[in-house]
Amino acid sequence: MAVNRKNVMKYIKSDVFRYYGKCSAGHLIKCYFTDALVRFHFALRLASVNGIRGKIGKVLWKMNRTKKRIAIPYSTRIGYGLYIAHSGPVVVNPTALIGNNVTLSQFTTIGSNHEKAATIGDCTYIGPNCCIVEDVVIGKNVTIGAGSVVTKDIPDNATACGNYAKVINYNDPGRYTQENRWTDCEE
């Protein structure tokens, strides 16, 4: 999940693909100039690398107004295809680990009062107004229902909801991440 200079554009393409279902060079340029959330993703991804791209990313990061609604530090480790629903607001602790094709809905908080925040698996949907607290592990292909407070681990392929979140079933989890899911073969 670590971003390096060689694959930073692949991360940006994967994020844009999750929103629009395509990521050609012309489409990336058009989206950059017309969509503030895409500009946020560009700045987030570029600022997370070293070298000249990282410096450009940090300048874009400082200029980006969207970061007032989306508090995801560029040091956070995030996989391919991050989707932020309704442009946030979202707050993520820098120690969180976020997998591939994760959807963060509006008013989501992933935090910690201690050393380590959550680890979120691939193809996970986190509903609106969710709070994920401390060092919990959310498995792959999981759906977290709206308004849930997650304080314990959630296994793979589960749907969980409530305050405090409990697994309610294993039927069709992750269905909200099916559309425009990024895979390594997409270019």
N, C-alpha and C positions, 0 to 999 in steps of 0.2 A: 504493500500500500504506500510505500514511500515514493514521493514524486522525485524524479530526477530530470535533468535538463533534456534528455533525449525523448522522454515520453510526456512532457508537460502538455504538448499540444494534443496528445491522445486523451488526456484527462479533460481538457477543455472541450474537445469534440464530444466526449462521452456525456458531459453535462448538458451541452446544447442538444444532443440527440435525445436525451430524456425529455426535454421540453417540446421539441419540434419534430422529432422523428427523422431528421436528416441533419447532416453536418458537413456539407460541402464547403469549400473555401469561400465562395461567394456568399453562401448563407451565413457563415460565421461572421463575416464582415458586416453584412446587413443587420444581423442580430445584435452585434456589438453596438452599433450606432442607434438602434431603435429600442433596445430592451435593457433597462437598468439592472435587472437581475443577471443577465448574461455578462454585463460589464463587471458585476460583483464576482462572478465565477472566474472570469479572466484574471482579475486582480488577485483573488484568493489563490488560484493555481500558480500564477507566475511568482507571487511573493513567497511561495513556499520552496523555491529552488534557490540555489546559489548562482553567482556569476551575474552577468549583465542582465539576463532575463529576470533574475530575482530582484535586482535593483529597479528595473522598470516596473515590475510587479508591485514593489513597495511604494513607488511613487503613485501608481494607479490606485493602490490601496488607500493611501492618504487622501487622495482626491475623491474617493468613492463615497457617496452619500448614503448608499444602501446599507453600509455597515452599521448605521445607527439603528436600523430595524433588524439586521441579521448580525448577531455577535458571534461569529465563528472566527477565532484567531487563525491566522494563516499557518501557525505551527501545528494545528490539529491534523492528525493523520486521517485522510479521507480517501476511500476507494473511488473507482470509476463510477460515473453516472449519478452524481448527487442531484436530487430533485427537491427544491424547497417550494412547497405549495403556497400560493397566494402571496408570495414575496415576504413571508415571515409575519410577524417577528419570531425569531428563533434565537435561542441562547445556547451555546455549546462550550463546555469547559475545554481548555486546550489539551487536557490529558485523555480525552475521549478518543476511541478508535472507531471509525465508521467504515463499514464494508462497502461493497459495490452495489449499485442500484438501490440505494436507500432513499426513501421518501420521508422528509421531515415536514409535517404539516404546520400550519400557523400556530403560534403561541406554544411551541415546544421548547422545553428546557431540559438540557442534559448537563447535570452539574455534580459537584462534589464539594463537601466541606473539608475533605481530607486530601490524601495524596493522589487518588486515582478516580477518574470518572468511568462511565460505562464503556463496554465493548459491544458494538452492534454488528450483527452478522449481515451477510449479503441478502439482497432482495427483501428487505424489511420495510414495512410501512408503519410509521408512527403517526397516529391520528392527532387531530387538533387538541390543544390544551393538555398535552401529556407532560408529565414531569418524570424524568428518569434520574434517580438519586443514587449516588455513590458508585462503587465498583461492582456493578451487576453485569452479567453477560446475557445478552439477548441473542438467541440463535439465528440461524439462517432461515429465510422464508417465513418470517413471523409477521403477524398483524397485531399492533397494539391499539386498542380501541380508544376513542375520544375520551378525554378527561381522566385517563388512567394515571395512577401514581405507581411507578415501578420501583420496588425496593428489593426484589429478589430476582434471581436468574429466571429466564424464560427459555424453555428448550426449543430446539429446531422444530419447524413446521407446526407451530402453535398459534392460536388466537387467544390473546389475553386482554382483559379489561377490568376496570373497577378501581376502587380506592380502598385498599391496596390491590394492585393488579394480580389476578389469578387466571390460570389457563382455563378457558371455558370449552374449547374443543380443538380438534385437529382437522377440521373440515375446511378445505380451500383456503389455507392461510396464504398471505402474500399476494392475494389476487389483485391488489391495487398497484403492484409493481410490475404486472405482466406487460402492459403497453409500453412500447418504446424502451424495452430493456436492453441495455448495452451489453454486448458480448465482445470478446477479443477479436472475432472475425469481422466486426463492423469497422469500416474505414471511411 
